[in-house]
Amino acid sequence: MTDDTPTMPDEAAVYGALRTVNDPEVGMNVVDLGLVYSVTVERGRIGVDLTMTTPACPLGSMIVDDAEQALASIAPPGTALEVRLVWTPPWGPERMSAEARKRFGWE
């Protein structure tokens, strides 16, 4: 007897999917920008907390929708996807990857 239950992606796969989500204002993905605060993978559920560079960002809902679509592309059917927009702690450029800081001249 084989188990045909689809396998949940691991945390690395979730981060990989989120790297396809760009902040169109700056043209860089949300992971390298340091906007992803946490990833949780549990049986039947993927949760992501992310933020924006500022609460006034007009593209927050679009980026959340894009993140949900990216997660849906790697999640087994029926997986609950929860992408939460959070504001604590406030985002700062120190959260950016070294590549992102270099690109924007914030080394």
C-alpha positions as CSV (number, residue, x, y, z in Angstrom):
1,M,0.0,0.0,0.0
2,T,1.4,3.4,-1.0
3,D,0.6,6.8,0.5
4,D,-0.5,9.1,-2.2
5,T,-0.9,12.1,0.1
6,P,0.9,15.1,-1.4
7,T,3.9,16.2,0.5
8,M,4.0,19.6,2.2
9,P,6.7,21.9,1.0
10,D,9.5,22.5,3.4
11,E,10.5,26.0,4.7
12,A,13.2,26.4,2.0
13,A,10.6,25.7,-0.7
14,V,8.3,28.3,0.8
15,Y,11.1,30.9,0.8
16,G,11.9,29.9,-2.8
17,A,8.3,30.5,-3.8
18,L,8.3,33.9,-2.0
19,R,11.4,34.9,-4.0
20,T,9.1,35.0,-7.0
21,V,7.1,37.8,-5.4
22,N,8.4,41.2,-6.2
23,D,7.8,44.6,-4.7
24,P,7.1,46.5,-7.9
25,E,8.1,49.8,-6.5
26,V,11.7,48.7,-6.0
27,G,11.9,45.7,-8.4
28,M,13.2,43.2,-5.9
29,N,11.7,40.1,-4.2
30,V,10.2,40.3,-0.8
31,V,12.6,37.8,0.7
32,D,15.8,39.8,-0.2
33,L,14.0,43.0,0.8
34,G,13.6,41.5,4.3
35,L,9.8,41.7,4.2
36,V,9.2,38.1,5.2
37,Y,9.2,37.9,9.0
38,S,8.3,34.3,9.5
39,V,7.3,31.1,7.7
40,T,5.3,28.2,9.3
41,V,4.7,24.9,7.6
42,E,2.4,22.5,9.3
43,R,0.3,19.6,8.1
44,G,-2.4,21.2,5.9
45,R,-1.3,24.8,6.5
46,I,1.3,27.3,5.4
47,G,1.6,30.6,7.3
48,V,3.6,33.6,6.4
49,D,4.0,36.9,8.2
50,L,5.3,39.7,6.1
51,T,5.5,43.4,6.2
52,M,6.0,46.4,3.9
53,T,8.7,49.0,4.1
54,T,6.1,51.4,5.3
55,P,2.5,51.1,6.5
56,A,1.6,53.7,3.8
57,C,2.7,51.3,1.0
58,P,-0.2,51.3,-1.5
59,L,0.7,47.9,-2.8
60,G,0.4,45.8,0.4
61,S,-2.7,44.0,-0.7
62,M,-1.4,43.2,-4.1
63,I,1.9,41.8,-2.6
64,V,-0.1,39.7,-0.2
65,D,-2.2,38.3,-3.1
66,D,1.0,37.6,-5.1
67,A,2.4,35.8,-2.0
68,E,-0.7,33.7,-1.7
69,Q,-0.5,32.7,-5.4
70,A,3.1,31.8,-5.0
71,L,2.3,29.6,-2.1
72,A,-0.6,28.0,-3.9
73,S,1.7,27.0,-6.7
74,I,3.8,24.7,-4.3
75,A,1.1,23.6,-1.8
76,P,-0.9,20.4,-2.1
77,P,-4.5,20.9,-2.9
78,G,-6.6,21.8,0.1
79,T,-3.7,23.4,2.0
80,A,-4.8,26.4,4.1
81,L,-2.7,29.4,3.1
82,E,-2.4,32.3,5.5
83,V,-0.4,35.4,4.5
84,R,-0.6,38.0,7.3
85,L,0.5,41.6,6.9
86,V,2.2,42.6,10.2
87,W,3.8,45.8,11.3
88,T,5.8,44.8,14.4
89,P,8.7,45.0,14.5
90,P,8.9,47.9,12.0
91,W,10.9,47.1,8.9
92,G,14.4,48.6,8.5
93,P,17.1,48.2,5.8
94,E,19.1,46.0,8.1
95,R,16.6,43.2,7.3
96,M,17.7,43.3,3.7
97,S,20.0,40.7,2.2
98,A,23.6,41.7,1.5
99,E,22.8,41.6,-2.2
100,A,19.8,44.0,-1.7
101,R,21.8,46.4,0.4
102,K,24.5,46.5,-2.2
103,R,22.0,47.0,-5.0
104,F,20.5,50.0,-3.2
105,G,23.9,51.4,-2.0
106,W,23.2,50.7,1.7
107,E,26.3,48.6,2.4
